[in-house]
Structures are given as structure tokens and as C-alpha cells.
Amino acid sequence: MIFKVTKCGGIIVIEVKNVYKKYNGIKAVNNLTFSVEKGEIFGLLGPNGAGKTTILRIMSTVLKPDRGEVTVEGYSVRDNPQKVREIIGVCPQEIALYQELSAKDNLIFFGLMGGLSKGQAVQKAEIVINEFELENKAGEKTANLSGGMKRRLNLAVSVMRSPKVLLMDEPTVGVDPKSRATVFKILKKFKSCGVSIVYTTHYMDEAERLCDRVAIMDGGNLIALDTPYDLKRFFDPSGNMSLEEVFLKLTD
């Protein structure tokens, strides 16, 4: 395991270097370079087709880059995908749950699939149910849960193995305000414990509230990367411009 340190002393956990990926002659990701630090919430923002999901899938070892390199805690997603999978938790945009199982049984099942023993999976499921405020829904069949509860459970599944890195693709799409607030609270707790989080979203207000830094992508290219505060100040020193206005200005 090899860690790199930034000039400001932060530990680099994810490093994306000159990554290029093409689909059917179209550049999905074009020479993308950035890094994510330990305990950082890093937002990937961009319109549909910007390349956000593609780079997330490369980080999670689902896709291989055509060129370039991605490392997670020093392990290459190309050369050491199994090691990377042991470090990360993935929350896909699609609901990846067994609808006939209860919420608790989904957690236990995915814990077992992730290598936990039966006892460990049951114990961890109880902890996660409490963290995600699912106590009243733990025994309910997943098919009967509301959309917001399913989203919350979808995220809960991704932390069953206590990942050091959490990769999330649009985790709050269609989520009610109460569930969204719960998700924010949980992510801030993970951040305080040193978990690195990469988070794609279309919601600029979320990114502004939650992310330490954001990368704005368009057409597979990285067009801006900074803190939400500094991005807004760059375009409007008075500080009156919102992150959404910055985003629209950059992607117009």
C-alpha cells in the first residue's frame, strides 16, 4: 500500500491520472486527472453524458480505462482490481436490492457476499440499521418500502463491509427531504471517521452543502476543480453567485 501526500499535508487515497475512455467512437472520458484525499467528500458534477458515471465505474473496477491509470490506496484498478474491491463500497444509481427480502435480510445477504461471516453480517446489519434510521422498516419486505427508504437502504448496503472509500452515483435521486437529510448526516459522519467519498449529483445545492471540493465535467473533460467557495469567488468576488450559476456558466 502506497500513500501520497499533497502539498497541504493531505493523504491522497484515489489518484486518477490521464484517464481516457471511448465508447463507439465517442470520448466518454478525455485525459482526466484529479485526486481525492482521505476523509474528503469529492463531488463529480456535470450534465448528462459528461462522463461522471464512466469515471466512477472505472474507479470501482467495473470498466477498464483505454489509457491512463486509477489507483485506490496505491492499488491499480487495472492490475489489482480485487484489492481495490476490498477497499471500496459502491452505491449505484439503480436500486440494487432483492425486493422479496426484508431490509435487514438484504443487508445480511450483501454482507455475506462481501466476505463477512454470518455472525459478523448480522451484527453489522444491526449497526447499519441504527445508523440509517431503518429500525421501523428492518423487517419489512423491500418491495413495500417507499422510494426514499429504498434509496437509503441502497446506500446502507454499500457500507456493510466498512469501506475506506465510498463511491456513490446520484444517491439522492427521487429522495424525499427527510431521507436526504438522513443521508447527509450519515455521509458527514463517515467523513469524520476518515472515509473518502466520491459523489456524483445533478443537485448543485447538495454539492455546495456537502462537498469539500467539486470537479465539474462536460463532454468527458474536466473543466473546473476547486472548493465550492473558491469556484464561486473566482466568478463573482462578491460571493453572490451560487454554485448552480457557476455550473451553468461553465457548461453553457
C-alpha positions in Angstrom: 0.0 0.0 0.0 1.5 3.3 -1.1 0.1 6.7 0.1 1.0 10.0 -1.5 0.8 13.3 0.4 -0.4 16.6 -1.0 1.5 19.9 -0.5 -1.0 20.8 2.2 -0.4 17.5 4.0 -3.5 15.6 3.0 -3.2 11.9 2.2 -4.2 11.0 -1.4 -6.4 7.9 -1.4 -7.6 8.0 -5.0 -5.5 9.1 -7.9 -6.8 9.5 -11.4 -4.1 10.2 -14.0 -4.6 11.0 -17.7 -7.6 8.6 -18.0 -9.2 8.2 -21.4 -12.2 6.0 -22.3 -14.1 5.8 -25.6 -17.5 4.3 -26.4 -18.5 3.7 -30.1 -16.1 6.4 -31.3 -17.3 8.9 -28.7 -15.0 10.1 -25.9 -16.7 9.4 -22.6 -13.7 10.5 -20.5 -10.9 12.6 -22.0 -7.5 12.8 -20.3 -9.0 13.1 -16.9 -6.7 13.9 -13.9 -7.5 14.5 -10.3 -7.0 13.1 -6.8 -9.2 12.5 -3.7 -7.9 12.9 -0.2 -8.6 10.8 2.9 -11.8 12.0 4.6 -12.8 14.2 1.7 -16.2 14.4 0.1 -15.4 15.0 -3.5 -18.3 15.9 -5.9 -18.4 15.0 -9.6 -20.8 17.4 -11.3 -21.9 17.6 -14.9 -24.8 17.4 -17.3 -25.9 14.0 -18.7 -23.2 12.5 -20.8 -20.4 14.4 -19.1 -18.6 11.2 -18.1 -19.3 11.2 -14.4 -20.7 7.6 -14.2 -18.0 6.3 -16.6 -15.1 7.5 -14.3 -17.0 6.2 -11.3 -17.3 2.8 -12.9 -13.6 2.8 -13.7 -12.8 3.6 -10.1 -15.0 0.7 -9.0 -13.2 -1.7 -11.4 -16.4 -2.3 -13.5 -14.7 -0.7 -16.5 -11.0 -0.5 -17.6 -9.6 2.7 -19.0 -8.4 2.7 -22.5 -5.4 4.8 -21.4 -4.2 6.2 -18.1 -4.3 4.9 -14.6 -6.5 5.0 -11.5 -5.2 3.9 -8.1 -7.1 3.4 -4.8 -4.8 3.4 -1.8 -1.9 2.8 -4.2 -3.6 -0.2 -5.8 -4.2 -0.1 -9.6 -7.8 -0.7 -10.7 -6.3 -2.4 -13.8 -3.7 -4.6 -12.1 -5.2 -5.2 -8.6 -8.9 -5.0 -9.0 -9.6 -7.4 -6.2 -7.6 -5.3 -3.7 -9.5 -2.2 -4.8 -12.8 -4.0 -4.3 -11.8 -4.9 -0.8 -11.3 -1.1 0.0 -14.4 0.4 -1.7 -18.1 0.4 -1.2 -20.3 1.2 -4.2 -23.8 2.8 -4.2 -25.1 2.6 -7.8 -27.8 4.9 -9.2 -30.0 1.9 -9.9 -31.7 0.3 -6.9 -29.7 -2.9 -6.4 -31.8 -4.7 -3.9 -33.7 -8.0 -3.6 -37.3 -6.9 -3.5 -38.6 -10.0 -1.8 -36.2 -9.9 1.1 -36.6 -7.7 4.1 -34.4 -4.6 4.6 -32.4 -6.4 7.2 -32.1 -9.6 5.1 -30.8 -7.5 2.2 -28.1 -6.1 4.5 -27.1 -9.5 5.8 -27.1 -11.0 2.3 -24.8 -8.4 0.9 -22.6 -8.6 4.0 -22.2 -12.3 3.4 -21.5 -11.7 -0.3 -18.8 -9.2 0.8 -17.0 -11.9 2.8 -18.4 -11.4 6.3 -19.3 -14.4 8.4 -23.0 -14.9 9.3 -22.4 -13.6 12.8 -20.5 -10.5 11.5 -23.1 -9.8 8.9 -26.0 -9.9 11.4 -24.1 -7.7 13.9 -23.1 -5.2 11.2 -26.7 -5.2 9.9 -27.9 -4.1 13.3 -25.4 -1.3 13.4 -26.2 -0.1 9.9 -30.0 -0.2 10.6 -29.4 2.1 13.5 -27.1 4.4 11.6 -29.5 4.8 8.7 -32.6 5.1 10.9 -34.2 2.0 9.4 -35.3 0.4 12.7 -39.0 0.7 11.9 -38.5 -0.8 8.4 -35.9 -3.5 9.1 -38.4 -6.4 8.9 -40.5 -5.0 6.1 -40.3 -6.5 2.6 -38.1 -4.2 0.4 -40.8 -4.1 -2.3 -43.1 -2.4 0.1 -40.7 0.4 1.1 -41.1 3.9 -0.2 -38.7 5.2 -2.9 -36.8 7.2 -0.3 -36.4 4.2 2.0 -35.2 2.1 -0.8 -32.5 4.7 -1.7 -31.5 4.8 2.0 -31.2 1.0 2.1 -29.3 1.0 -1.2 -26.7 3.2 0.4 -26.7 1.2 3.6 -25.8 -1.9 1.7 -22.7 -0.2 0.3 -21.2 0.3 3.8 -21.8 -3.2 5.1 -18.0 -4.0 4.8 -17.0 -0.7 6.4 -15.3 0.6 3.3 -12.5 3.1 3.4 -13.7 4.6 0.1 -17.4 5.1 -0.8 -18.3 5.7 -4.5 -21.9 7.0 -5.0 -23.7 7.6 -8.2 -26.7 10.0 -7.8 -27.7 8.5 -4.4 -30.4 11.0 -3.7 -32.4 11.0 -7.0 -36.1 10.9 -6.1 -35.4 11.0 -2.4 -37.7 12.9 -0.1 -36.2 15.8 2.0 -36.2 13.7 5.3 -34.3 10.8 3.7 -32.0 13.2 2.0 -31.2 14.9 5.4 -30.5 11.5 6.9 -28.2 10.6 4.1 -26.3 13.9 4.5 -25.9 13.3 8.3 -24.6 9.8 7.6 -22.1 10.9 5.0 -20.7 13.6 7.3 -20.3 11.0 10.0 -18.3 8.8 7.6 -16.2 11.7 6.6 -15.4 12.4 10.2 -14.2 8.8 10.5 -11.8 9.3 7.6 -13.8 7.7 4.8 -13.2 9.2 1.4 -16.4 9.8 -0.6 -16.8 10.4 -4.3 -20.3 11.6 -5.0 -22.0 12.3 -8.4 -25.0 14.5 -8.4 -27.1 16.9 -10.5 -28.2 18.8 -7.4 -25.9 21.8 -7.1 -27.3 22.8 -3.7 -26.3 19.3 -2.4 -22.8 19.7 -3.7 -22.5 23.2 -2.2 -23.6 22.0 1.2 -21.8 18.6 1.3 -18.6 18.6 -0.8 -15.2 19.7 0.2 -14.2 20.0 -3.5 -16.1 19.6 -6.7 -14.9 18.6 -10.2 -17.1 19.9 -13.0 -17.1 17.8 -16.1 -18.6 18.4 -19.6 -18.2 16.2 -22.7 -15.8 13.9 -20.9 -13.5 16.8 -20.0 -12.6 18.3 -16.6 -13.4 22.0 -16.9 -13.1 23.1 -13.3 -11.9 21.7 -9.9 -11.9 23.6 -6.6 -13.9 24.1 -3.4 -17.4 25.4 -4.0 -16.5 28.6 -2.1 -13.4 29.3 -4.3 -15.3 28.5 -7.5 -18.0 30.9 -6.7 -15.5 33.6 -5.7 -13.5 33.1 -8.9 -16.5 34.1 -11.0 -18.0 36.6 -8.5 -15.7 38.0 -5.9 -18.7 39.5 -4.1 -19.8 35.9 -3.3 -23.3 36.4 -4.5 -23.2 33.8 -7.3 -24.4 30.3 -6.4 -22.7 27.1 -7.4 -25.5 26.3 -9.8 -24.9 29.7 -11.6 -21.2 28.8 -11.9 -22.1 25.4 -13.2 -24.4 26.8 -15.9 -21.8 29.4 -16.9 -19.2 26.7 -17.3 -21.3 24.2 -19.2 -23.3 26.6 -21.4 
